[in-house]
Structures are given as structure tokens and as C-alpha cells.
């Protein structure tokens, strides 16, 4: 949900120097542009990416019960990296300093847009939202 007062403040203050003000459509595009310097947490990670992140030596070092837990958490198409039990299982299985743990950590975030940073994952600002915020 877009908070129009927050959007108005963003447009008026332009804290990151994006150059708002050309038009509602251009400003919406600037807000929705995926940027290198905007990092957001992912809500879901495809299990195929998780399997690719696991290093064979780290997998081999797991106990049978740890492997069972990992298989259990990766049987579906997607994994929620923010679920407490999932995070605990992965942290327990792969110790700090392991390549797999580093790989899995890197999967938790992605580049995002200013609109996602302000209003949540996959939120896109429309030119209409920009016009409504400016009228406040």
C-alpha cells in the first residue's frame, strides 16, 4: 500500500537526488527503476537457487537428520527465507564461514527500486499515485 504522504515527502525532498519533477509518468518510472544501490529482502527464493548454492563438501558434512531437514524445507518450488524455522534450520546446518552459508546469505536479498524500499516488495508507483501525492 502506498502512503501518499510519504510519497509526497519523497517527491518534494528527493533525498537521493533522482531528479523528480519532470512529469508524473517520469517520476513514477524513476521510483520504479531497479537500482544497484537499493537492496531489498526477497520474500521467496526458488528451491533451484538454493540447491545450486549448496557446496558438495558442506552437504557431505551434514548429519543425516540435518539433510532430512534441508530436503524437507526445499521440496516445494519456493522457500521463504524470512520464516523463523527455515532460517534456523539453514543456520544450524551450515556453520558460519562455510561457502554454502555465504552463498545462501547472498540469495536473501536482491536489487530493488525506491518504490519497493519505501512501500514494500513488488510495489510499483503509478503516475496516478504521483499526481495524487502532489495534490496533498
N, C-alpha and C positions, 0 to 999 in steps of 0.2 A: 504494500500500500504506500502510495506516495503522499508524504506530508507536504502540502503546498507551502506552508510557512517555511519549512526547511529548504524547499526548492527555491523559494523566493530569496532566501538568505544566500544560497549558493550562487544564484544568478547575479544578485546585487554585489556581493563581496568578491566573487571569483577568486577564492583563496589559493587556487593552484595556477592562476594565470592562463586559463584556457581560452580567454578572449570572447566571452559571451557578449551578446548584444546585437549580432548581425540580423538575426530573424529567429522566430520561434522554431522553425524547422532546423536551422543550422545549430541552434543551441541544443535542441534535442539530440541531434547527431553527435555533438561534442560530448554530451553527457553519456551517451550510449556506446561511445567508442571504447573498444578494449585497448587498454594501455599497459605498457611494460611496467610502469611504476605502481599500478594498482593490483594488489594481491588480495584475493578473496578465498575463503574456505569453501571447499567443494562439499556439496550435500550428498553426493553419491559418487562412487568410483566403480567402474566396470570391473568385475572379477578378473577379466582377462588381463587388465593392467596390474592387478595385484599379483597374479601368478607370474607375470613377466618380471616383477620387481624382486621376487624371491630368488636368492642365490642358492645354488645346489648345496654348497658346503654348509650354509646356515640351516637349510631344510634337513640335511642329514644329521645335524647336531640336535634336532628336536627329539623329545621323548615321544613315544607312541601316543600318549594322551594329548600332548601339545599338537601333534599332527592331526589327530582326530578333531580337535577344536578348530584348527585352521581350516580343515576341509569343511566342517560344519558351517563356518562363517562365510565360506566362499562358494557354496553350492548354487546360489542364485545368480542372477545376472548382474546385480549391483550390490555394493556394500556401503552402508552409511558409516563413514569414518568418525562421525561425531557421537555415535552410540556408545554409551559408557562400557557395556560388556564387550563390544567389539574392540574398542581401544585397549581395554585391559588385557584381553586375550593376545592381541598382537604385541603389546609391550612386554607381556610375560614371556612370550615365545622367543622373541628376538631381542637379545640384550643390547644395551647401549654400546655403540662403537661397531656394531655389525653392519655390513654393507646392506643387508636386507632392511634393517631398521631405518637406515638413512634413505634408501630407495622408497620405502613406504611413507616416510615422513614427507618426502618431496611430492608424493601423489596427493597429499591432503589439501593443497592449495592450487590455484590457477590464476592466470592474469584475468582481470575483470575490468569493468567500466566504472566510471564515477557514479553512475546511477545505481549500480549494484552496491558500491561501497556505502552510499548514503541510505538506500532504501531496501536492500536485501538481494539475495541471489536471484538472477534471471529477471530482475525488474528492469523494465525499459520505460523511459520517459518519452511521452509523445509531444508533438508540437502543441497540442491542445493543453496538456499539463503545463507546459511552459507559459502559454498565454494566460491560463487560469492563475498561475502563481504570480505573474506580473501584475494582474489586476487587484491583488490583495493590498 
